[in-house]
Every structure is written in C-alpha cells, then in structure tokens.
Amino acid sequence: MSGSELRLVLIGWGAISRRVAALLSERRAAVRIVGVGLRDAARAQDLPQSAEVLSDPATLASIAADLVVEAAGRGSVTSWGRAALGAGCDFAVSSTSAFVDEALFAELLALAQARGAQLIIPPGALGGMDALSAAARLPLDTVCHQIIKPPAAWYGTGAEVLCDLAGLSAPVTFYEGSARDAADAFAQNANVAVISALAGIGLDRTQVALVADPSAVLNSHIVTAEGEFGRMAIRLDNRPLATNPKSSEMTALSLVRLIETRTGGLVI
C-alpha cells in the first residue's frame, strides 16, 4: 500500500507500544493509529488522539485496519490474532513465545492463508534474520542463540532460583536447552529465541543459552548457524528499553521499520 496512509492498531499500551507510537509521530510516518487494544479501558492514558480504545477483539471486524501489531504479552496473541486475521488484517506478533504452542501457530497460519492475510514475525531485538531465513532454504545443521543480559534484566524470572543474581562476580550460563523450552520458561527475556528458531531450523532443534553477566550494560544476542550455505555469526548489543530493562530499544525500532515499510516506496 505504498504511498497511502496505513491504518494501524496496536495491541497493548505498555513500554513497547508507547515507544513505537512516539517514534512514528516523531518521524511523521504515513500512519494513523486508529485503535489500541486494552483489556482495561482505565489504562487508556495518553493515547494518540486518533486512537479508539478496543476492549473486545471482535471490534477489529469493523475498524478497517491494515495492520494489527501485538505488544501486550503472550496471553493476548490467541484472541487478538484470531480476530485480526479473521477480519483479513495482517497480524504482527511481538510476544512470539506464544508460538511454543504448535497448535496455535498452525491455527493462526491457516487462518491467515484462508483470509488472504499475513502472520508476521518481526525480528524484534535481532538482526540478520533475513540471512538466516535465506540460509534455511538449504539444509541447516545447527543454529545456536546465546542471550546475555545484566543480572537486573533477569529479576522476576526463573533465573532467580537457578543462580545468585545479586552475588554474581562473573558471567553465568544458567540455562541451556531448546528454543521452545527457553521461550516457554523465560517468556519475557527469551521470547526472541522463537524468532531465530522460526527463521532457521525450528523450536526443538535450535539451541539456546541464557547468560547473566554482571559486567554487561547492554542486552546481547549471538546467533550462529552452519549448513550447506556456509557459516554465519550475528551479534547485536542492544540498549535496554528505558522503561523496561527486560526488552531492548531495537524491539521497538524493528516494529517501526516494519510499519514504515508498508507505506514507503523503498524496502530494505
């Protein structure tokens, strides 16, 4: 829909959605935020003037959105995904840990295909997923994803019982396993492992290591892959989102890029 104004619905009005909305406004993007999905209308503060509060996913059928972007947490993906895709809207998912549920992923993908819409997996805090996805057109042997964050980013997660976060003096790898198990157990912090898994060899073959590093000030991702294409190593060191240290500024930026490319004449 290059050249026209995109009608956007954001699901959730937390740190990521607010940052996305602010960046779109600052950049004068050809985007109108026509709705914000919220379970509790009382939390509808400082919304864009053009946005209607949507407390029921069924309202998407009448709002004529072009794109629905979820940034509200894993529990929102099922109901809003069904409603968005059922209404023929493209649906971008930030809380990709929802897709550790194979049945849900298959259901939403089938619904997208039946309605002529797209189920979109943004790269989130990662980069190079286009290269990994391209490499997967030939057989891949291995994909490994290491996630390194400061101890403070792991508070409130299962890491607290796996290591002494407050007493660390050196990096500790407190979890190693499949992307499916990592994203399921650490939905806020390892959500992104689903992205590298879906781009490459799947949730069960992709290996993930989670690291708490007391010397780290950034959130780091190291993705390595080998296969018939050759070898690759991708590293990103992301600044934490100012209002949510468990997430990265790059997560919001990747959503802004996704949204802007829907209206621009150039896509990179």
FENCOR-V924001 format. One record per pair of residues at least 6 apart in sequence whose ideal C-beta (glycine too) atoms are under 8 Angstrom apart, sorted by the first residue. I is the first residue (numbers start at 1). GAP is how many residues later the second one is. Records with the same first field share a line. If there is no record, write none. Layout:
I = GAP + GAP
This chain:
1 = 65 + 261 + 262
2 = 261 + 262 + 263
3 = 27 + 260 + 262
4 = 26 + 259
5 = 25 + 26 + 27 + 258
6 = 24 + 25 + 26 + 60 + 61 + 253 + 256 + 257
7 = 25 + 27 + 56 + 57 + 58 + 59 + 60
8 = 23 + 24 + 25 + 26 + 57 + 58 + 59 + 60 + 61 + 251
9 = 24 + 25 + 26 + 27 + 28 + 45 + 51 + 54 + 56 + 58 + 59 + 60 + 75 + 80
10 = 7 + 10 + 11 + 23 + 25 + 26 + 27 + 41 + 59 + 61
11 = 6 + 25 + 26 + 57 + 58 + 59 + 60 + 61 + 65 + 69
12 = 24 + 25 + 26 + 58 + 59 + 60 + 61 + 64
13 = 23 + 25 + 30 + 31 + 32 + 34
14 = 57 + 58 + 230
15 = 226 + 228 + 229 + 232
16 = 55 + 78 + 225 + 228 + 231 + 235 + 236 + 239
17 = 19 + 52 + 54 + 55
18 = 28 + 225
19 = 222 + 224 + 230 + 233
20 = 49 + 51 + 232 + 235 + 236 + 239
21 = 12 + 27
23 = 229 + 230 + 233
24 = 7 + 9 + 232 + 235 + 236
25 = 23
27 = 229 + 233
29 = 227 + 230 + 231 + 234
30 = 233
31 = 228 + 229 + 232
32 = 18
33 = 15 + 17 + 18
34 = 16 + 17 + 18 + 29 + 30 + 31
35 = 16 + 17 + 18 + 19 + 24 + 25 + 28 + 30
36 = 8 + 11 + 12 + 15 + 16 + 17 + 18
37 = 17 + 18 + 20 + 31 + 35 + 39 + 43
38 = 6 + 15 + 16 + 17
39 = 16 + 37
40 = 15
41 = 12 + 14
44 = 9
47 = 6
52 = 11
54 = 6 + 9
57 = 22 + 23 + 25 + 26 + 27
58 = 25
60 = 8 + 20 + 23 + 24 + 27 + 29
61 = 22 + 25 + 26
65 = 19 + 22 + 24
66 = 23 + 24 + 196
67 = 22 + 23 + 24 + 25 + 192 + 195
68 = 12 + 16 + 21 + 22 + 23 + 24
69 = 23 + 25 + 186 + 189 + 190
70 = 6 + 7 + 10 + 11 + 21 + 22 + 23 + 24 + 25
71 = 23 + 24 + 184
72 = 8 + 23
73 = 22
74 = 21 + 23 + 24 + 113 + 117
76 = 19
77 = 16 + 18 + 21 + 22 + 27 + 31
78 = 20 + 26
80 = 11
81 = 10 + 12 + 23 + 27 + 30 + 38
82 = 25 + 26 + 29
84 = 6 + 7 + 33
85 = 6 + 23 + 26 + 27 + 30 + 32 + 34
86 = 25 + 29
87 = 28
88 = 27 + 28 + 29
89 = 28
90 = 27 + 28 + 29 + 30
91 = 17 + 21 + 26 + 27 + 28 + 29
92 = 28 + 29 + 30 + 163 + 166
93 = 6 + 26 + 27 + 28 + 29
94 = 28 + 30 + 97 + 157 + 161
95 = 92 + 96
96 = 25 + 28 + 87 + 95 + 96 + 98 + 99 + 102
97 = 86 + 87 + 90 + 93 + 94 + 97
98 = 6 + 7
99 = 6 + 95 + 99 + 104
100 = 80 + 83 + 84 + 94 + 103
108 = 11
109 = 10
111 = 6
112 = 6 + 7
120 = 138
121 = 73 + 74 + 77 + 78
122 = 73 + 132 + 133 + 136
123 = 6 + 72 + 131
124 = 67 + 68 + 71 + 124 + 126 + 127 + 130
125 = 67 + 94 + 96 + 111 + 113 + 122 + 123 + 125 + 126 + 129
126 = 66 + 69 + 70 + 95 + 97 + 108 + 110 + 124 + 128
127 = 107 + 109 + 123
128 = 95 + 104 + 106
129 = 66 + 67 + 70
131 = 101 + 103
132 = 11 + 64 + 67 + 68 + 91 + 93 + 100 + 102
133 = 66 + 67
134 = 95
135 = 65 + 90 + 92 + 94 + 95 + 97
136 = 63 + 64 + 65 + 91
138 = 89 + 90 + 91
139 = 88 + 89
140 = 60 + 61 + 85 + 86 + 87 + 88 + 89
141 = 85 + 86
142 = 59 + 65 + 82 + 83 + 84 + 85
143 = 53 + 54 + 57 + 58 + 62 + 63 + 64 + 80 + 81 + 82
144 = 62 + 63 + 64 + 65 + 79 + 80 + 81
145 = 34 + 47 + 48 + 51 + 52 + 61 + 62 + 63 + 64 + 76 + 77 + 78
146 = 62 + 63 + 65 + 74 + 75 + 76 + 77
147 = 42 + 43 + 45 + 46 + 61 + 62 + 63 + 64 + 72 + 73 + 74
148 = 23 + 63 + 65 + 68 + 71 + 72 + 73 + 74
149 = 40 + 62 + 63 + 64 + 67 + 70 + 71
150 = 62 + 63 + 64 + 66 + 67 + 69 + 95
151 = 14 + 15 + 17 + 61 + 62 + 63
152 = 13 + 93
153 = 36 + 66 + 87 + 92 + 93
154 = 6 + 11 + 20 + 35 + 56 + 58
155 = 10
156 = 32 + 90
157 = 29 + 31 + 32
158 = 17 + 27 + 28
159 = 6 + 15 + 16 + 27 + 30 + 51 + 53
162 = 12 + 13
163 = 9 + 11 + 49
165 = 47
168 = 44 + 45 + 46
169 = 45
170 = 44
171 = 40 + 41 + 42 + 43 + 44 + 45
172 = 39 + 40 + 41
173 = 36 + 37 + 38
174 = 36 + 37 + 38
175 = 7 + 10 + 11 + 33 + 34 + 35
176 = 31 + 32 + 33 + 34
177 = 30 + 31
178 = 25 + 26 + 27 + 28 + 29 + 30
179 = 11 + 14 + 15 + 17 + 18 + 23 + 24 + 25 + 27 + 28 + 29
180 = 17 + 23 + 24
181 = 27
182 = 8 + 11 + 26 + 28
183 = 7 + 8 + 10 + 11 + 14 + 20
186 = 24
188 = 58 + 59
189 = 21 + 57
190 = 18 + 20
192 = 29
193 = 13 + 15
194 = 9
196 = 10 + 27
197 = 6 + 8 + 9
200 = 6 + 25
218 = 19 + 20 + 21 + 22
219 = 18 + 19 + 20 + 21 + 29
220 = 15 + 16 + 17 + 18
221 = 13 + 14 + 15 + 17
222 = 11 + 12 + 13
223 = 9 + 10 + 11 + 12
224 = 7 + 8 + 9 + 10
225 = 6 + 7
236 = 14
238 = 10 + 11 + 12
239 = 9 + 10 + 11
240 = 6 + 7 + 8 + 9
241 = 6 + 7 + 8 + 10 + 11
242 = 7
261 = 6
